[in-house]
């Protein structure tokens, strides 16, 4: 019964991931609802262990890159020019996801429970998409007519929904009735439509790259092709509809401001790295340093840049060189484990999510956020556990 309660809290925490946007303080320490749920989950899990902490560690080599990330992150936090901001990110974007992943690793017993996780994620994506469409039909958009709903930016919305869209494809394996497959199809179409309305080209290209990756490596290509070909067609049509859009044309024009701003951001990030190559500048500090360094390059009126728009630059700058090494090491271990078992649909789906994260991570930071960090940690932890689970 206690294990069922833990799994119920896991599912509920997954469903309510977007509630990280509801923030409050206990004393002087900031929290959010999603974070509190993770801490509650962790405490309940500890109680069920009766504080004996007999956890499933299995292959302890996975702990080494995680330790490097946290060690580098902690050192970078300690040298931060604003300890409160950096410590908040240390707590909310790394400690909470680690706690959540640890509970998942020790609580998930079979692939049916993984399907439940994916089902609740898909439900979360559907709810977010329905709310987002309400924003769209009430014309509550950004200045450039992009949909962001209640998120800070359209990119944040697309980075949350895109991994969920990919994971939802695994649910077809458990859909025995056509009515459930039909409902799942419409859920995916709804999520994809909202991703389109964000006009996040990074998400579009990453999803397209992920689909081609899956089609290339999948075992049963004919069956899979029948499921995803429709979505590939939709993505291609979306791109065709955008040909006349100035932003779309800017992808191929290095002088276009949106692309030029990325160049300045990456150049500034590299200059910061050259000055702080070992310990970095501290989590959440890029905005402050970017404003100081971007004046070295051609002026561009983009002042709100909280992240360097590249996953690897973000880890180097905000977790130091040790954190970057740990992140790369963890990714290598993930691919070595998953790729050898890619014929299993679960591993293929997890691979697809990681491909999406890394491709989108070339031009954005789809890990550096409360909900995105949970999704990343969940992908890693499920890969770690999947080969030890029964059907």
C-alpha positions in Angstrom: 0.0 0.0 0.0 2.8 2.4 0.9 4.5 1.7 -2.5 1.2 2.5 -4.3 1.0 5.8 -2.4 4.6 6.7 -3.5 3.8 5.9 -7.1 0.5 7.9 -6.9 2.5 10.9 -5.7 5.0 10.4 -8.6 2.1 10.4 -11.1 0.6 13.5 -9.4 3.9 15.3 -9.4 4.3 14.6 -13.1 0.8 15.7 -13.9 1.3 19.0 -12.0 4.8 19.8 -13.3 3.7 23.2 -14.7 2.8 24.4 -11.2 6.4 25.3 -10.7 5.3 28.7 -12.0 3.3 29.2 -8.7 6.0 30.5 -6.4 6.0 31.5 -2.7 8.4 32.0 0.2 8.8 30.2 3.5 10.7 32.7 5.5 13.3 34.0 3.1 13.6 30.8 1.1 11.7 30.6 -2.3 9.8 27.5 -3.2 7.2 26.5 -5.8 4.3 24.0 -5.7 6.0 21.4 -8.0 9.2 21.6 -5.9 7.2 21.1 -2.7 5.6 18.0 -4.2 9.0 16.5 -4.9 10.2 17.1 -1.4 7.0 15.6 0.0 7.5 12.6 -2.3 11.1 12.2 -1.1 10.1 12.4 2.6 7.3 9.8 2.1 9.8 7.5 0.3 12.3 7.9 3.2 9.5 7.0 5.7 8.6 3.8 3.7 12.3 2.8 3.9 12.2 3.3 7.6 15.3 5.4 7.2 17.4 2.4 6.3 18.1 3.8 2.9 18.4 0.5 1.2 18.2 2.0 -2.2 18.8 0.3 -5.6 22.2 1.6 -6.7 22.9 -1.2 -9.2 25.6 0.0 -11.5 27.3 2.6 -9.3 29.3 4.0 -12.2 26.2 6.2 -13.0 26.9 8.0 -9.8 30.2 9.4 -10.9 29.0 11.8 -13.6 26.1 12.8 -11.3 28.6 13.6 -8.6 30.8 15.6 -11.0 27.8 17.7 -12.1 26.8 18.4 -8.5 30.3 19.0 -7.3 31.0 21.5 -10.2 27.5 23.1 -9.7 28.2 23.5 -5.9 31.6 25.1 -6.5 30.2 27.4 -9.1 27.4 28.4 -6.8 29.8 29.2 -4.0 31.8 31.6 -6.2 28.6 33.2 -7.6 28.2 37.0 -7.3 24.6 36.5 -6.2 24.5 33.5 -3.9 20.7 33.6 -3.4 19.9 33.3 -7.1 22.5 30.5 -7.7 21.5 28.6 -4.6 17.8 28.8 -5.7 18.8 27.2 -9.0 21.0 24.6 -7.2 18.0 23.7 -5.1 15.1 23.8 -7.6 16.8 22.8 -10.9 19.2 20.2 -9.6 18.5 18.9 -6.1 14.8 18.5 -6.6 15.2 16.6 -9.9 17.8 14.4 -8.3 15.5 13.5 -5.4 12.7 12.8 -7.9 14.9 10.6 -10.0 16.1 8.7 -7.0 12.6 7.9 -5.9 11.6 6.9 -9.4 14.6 4.5 -9.7 13.6 2.9 -6.4 9.8 2.8 -6.9 9.1 1.8 -10.5 8.7 -2.0 -10.7 7.6 -2.7 -14.2 7.0 -1.3 -17.7 3.3 -0.9 -17.0 4.2 1.7 -14.3 6.4 3.5 -16.9 3.4 3.6 -19.2 1.5 5.2 -16.4 4.2 7.9 -16.1 3.9 8.5 -19.8 0.1 8.6 -19.6 0.2 11.3 -16.9 2.8 13.3 -18.8 0.6 13.1 -21.9 -2.4 14.2 -19.8 -0.3 17.1 -18.5 0.6 18.0 -22.0 -3.1 18.0 -23.1 -4.2 20.2 -20.2 -1.4 22.7 -20.9 -2.3 22.6 -24.6 -6.0 23.3 -23.9 -5.2 26.2 -21.6 -2.7 27.5 -24.2 -5.4 27.4 -26.9 -7.6 29.5 -24.7 -4.8 32.1 -24.6 -4.6 31.8 -28.4 -8.3 32.3 -29.1 -8.4 35.3 -26.8 -5.5 36.7 -28.7 -3.2 36.7 -25.7 0.0 36.4 -27.6 3.5 37.9 -27.6 4.3 41.1 -29.5 5.3 38.9 -32.5 2.1 36.8 -32.4 3.7 33.8 -30.8 1.8 31.6 -28.3 3.4 31.3 -24.8 0.3 30.9 -22.6 1.2 31.1 -19.0 4.9 30.4 -19.6 7.7 33.0 -19.6 8.3 32.5 -23.3 7.0 30.5 -26.3 10.2 28.5 -26.2 9.6 27.4 -22.7 6.1 26.1 -23.7 7.5 24.2 -26.7 10.4 22.7 -24.7 7.9 21.3 -22.2 5.5 19.9 -24.7 7.9 18.4 -27.2 9.4 15.7 -25.0 5.9 14.8 -23.9 4.8 14.5 -27.5 7.7 12.0 -28.2 7.1 10.0 -25.0 3.4 9.7 -25.8 4.2 7.5 -28.9 5.2 4.7 -26.5 1.5 4.5 -25.3 0.4 3.0 -28.6 2.0 -0.3 -27.5 -0.6 -0.5 -24.7 -3.6 0.7 -26.6 -5.6 -2.4 -27.3 -8.8 -0.7 -28.5 -9.1 1.6 -31.5 -10.9 4.2 -29.4 -7.9 4.7 -27.2 -5.6 5.0 -30.2 -7.9 7.6 -31.6 -8.0 9.6 -28.4 -4.2 9.4 -28.2 -3.9 10.5 -31.8 -6.0 13.6 -31.1 -4.1 14.3 -27.9 -0.9 14.3 -29.9 -2.3 16.4 -32.7 -3.5 18.9 -30.0 0.0 19.1 -28.5 1.6 19.4 -31.9 -0.7 22.2 -32.9 0.3 24.2 -29.8 4.0 23.6 -30.5 3.4 25.0 -34.0 1.7 28.1 -32.6 4.7 28.8 -30.4 6.7 29.3 -33.7 9.7 27.8 -31.9 11.8 26.8 -34.9 14.3 25.2 -32.6 11.6 22.8 -31.4 10.3 22.1 -34.9 13.7 21.3 -36.3 14.6 19.2 -33.2 11.3 17.2 -33.5 12.0 16.6 -37.2 15.5 15.5 -36.6 14.2 13.1 -33.9 11.6 11.6 -36.2 14.2 10.9 -38.8 16.5 9.4 -36.1 13.7 7.0 -35.0 12.8 6.0 -38.6 16.5 5.3 -39.3 17.1 3.1 -36.3 13.7 1.6 -35.6 13.3 -2.2 -36.0 9.8 -2.3 -37.4 10.0 0.6 -39.8 6.8 -0.2 -41.7 4.6 -0.2 -38.5 6.3 2.9 -37.1 6.2 4.7 -40.4 2.4 4.4 -40.4 2.2 6.1 -37.0 4.6 9.0 -37.5 4.4 9.7 -41.3 1.3 11.8 -40.7 3.2 13.9 -38.2 6.1 14.3 -40.5 3.8 15.5 -43.2 2.3 18.0 -40.8 5.7 19.3 -39.8 6.7 19.7 -43.5 3.5 21.5 -44.2 4.1 23.8 -41.3 7.5 24.7 -42.7 5.9 25.3 -46.2 3.4 27.7 -44.6 6.2 29.6 -43.0 8.3 30.1 -46.2 7.0 33.7 -46.6 7.6 34.5 -42.9 10.5 36.9 -42.3 11.6 34.9 -39.2 11.7 31.7 -41.3 13.8 33.4 -44.0 16.1 34.6 -41.3 17.2 31.0 -40.7 19.1 31.2 -44.0 20.2 34.8 -43.6 23.0 35.4 -41.2 22.2 39.1 -41.2 18.7 38.6 -39.9 18.5 40.0 -36.3 17.1 36.9 -34.6 20.1 34.9 -35.9 22.5 37.7 -35.3 21.5 37.9 -31.7 22.3 34.2 -31.2 25.7 34.8 -32.6 26.4 37.7 -30.2 25.1 35.6 -27.3 27.4 32.6 -28.2 30.3 35.0 -28.7 29.7 36.6 -25.4 29.4 33.3 -23.7 32.7 32.1 -25.1 34.5 35.2 -23.9 33.0 34.7 -20.4 34.2 31.1 -20.5 37.7 32.2 -21.4 37.8 34.4 -18.3 36.1 31.8 -16.0 37.0 28.5 -17.5 37.2 26.3 -14.4 34.5 27.3 -11.9 32.2 29.2 -14.2 30.2 32.2 -13.1 27.5 30.5 -11.0 24.0 29.3 -11.9 21.6 32.0 -13.1 24.4 34.6 -13.6 24.6 34.6 -17.4 22.2 37.6 -17.7 24.5 39.8 -15.6 27.7 38.8 -17.3 26.2 38.9 -20.8 25.3 42.5 -20.5 28.9 43.3 -19.6 30.4 41.2 -22.5 28.0 41.8 -25.4 29.3 45.4 -25.8 32.4 43.8 -27.3 30.4 42.8 -30.4 28.1 44.4 -32.8 25.2 46.0 -30.9 21.9 44.1 -30.8 18.9 45.3 -28.7 18.3 42.0 -26.8 18.8 42.6 -23.1 16.8 39.8 -21.5 19.1 36.8 -22.0 19.0 34.6 -18.9 20.6 31.6 -20.6 23.3 31.3 -23.4 21.0 29.5 -25.8 23.2 26.4 -25.9 23.1 23.5 -23.5 26.8 22.8 -23.4 27.7 26.5 -22.9 25.1 26.7 -20.1 26.6 23.7 -18.3 30.2 25.1 -18.7 29.3 28.6 -17.5 27.0 27.6 -14.7 28.5 24.3 -13.4 32.1 24.9 -14.3 34.4 22.6 -16.3 33.7 19.7 -13.9 30.0 20.0 -14.4 30.3 20.0 -18.1 32.5 16.9 -18.0 29.9 15.2 -15.8 27.1 16.2 -18.1 28.9 14.8 -21.2 29.8 11.7 -19.3 26.2 11.1 -18.3 25.0 11.6 -21.8 27.6 9.1 -23.1 26.5 6.5 -20.5 22.9 7.1 -21.5 23.6 6.4 -25.2 25.8 3.4 -24.5 23.0 1.8 -22.4 20.1 2.7 -24.6 21.6 2.2 -28.0 22.6 -1.4 -27.4 18.9 -2.1 -26.6 17.3 0.2 -29.2 15.2 -2.7 -30.5 13.1 -2.3 -27.3 10.5 0.4 -28.1 10.9 1.9 -24.6 14.6 2.5 -25.1 14.0 3.8 -28.6 11.5 6.4 -27.2 14.0 7.4 -24.5 16.7 7.8 -27.1 14.4 9.9 -29.2 13.7 12.2 -26.2 17.5 12.6 -25.6 18.1 13.3 -29.3 15.4 16.0 -29.2 17.0 17.6 -26.0 20.5 17.6 -27.6 19.4 18.9 -31.0 17.3 21.6 -29.5 20.1 22.2 -27.0 22.3 23.5 -29.8 20.3 26.7 -29.9 18.5 26.7 -26.5 18.7 25.2 -23.0 16.0 22.5 -22.7 17.2 21.3 -19.3 17.7 24.6 -17.4 14.3 25.0 -16.0 12.3 23.3 -13.1 10.0 21.2 -15.3 12.6 20.6 -18.0 15.1 19.4 -15.4 12.6 16.9 -14.1 11.9 15.6 -17.6 15.7 15.2 -18.2 16.2 13.4 -14.9 13.2 11.2 -15.6 14.6 10.2 -19.0 18.0 9.3 -17.5 16.5 7.4 -14.5 14.1 5.4 -16.7 16.9 4.4 -19.0 18.8 3.2 -15.9 15.9 1.1 -14.6 14.3 -0.1 -17.9 16.7 -3.0 -18.5 15.9 -4.4 -15.0 12.2 -4.2 -15.3 9.6 -6.9 -16.2 6.7 -6.3 -18.5 
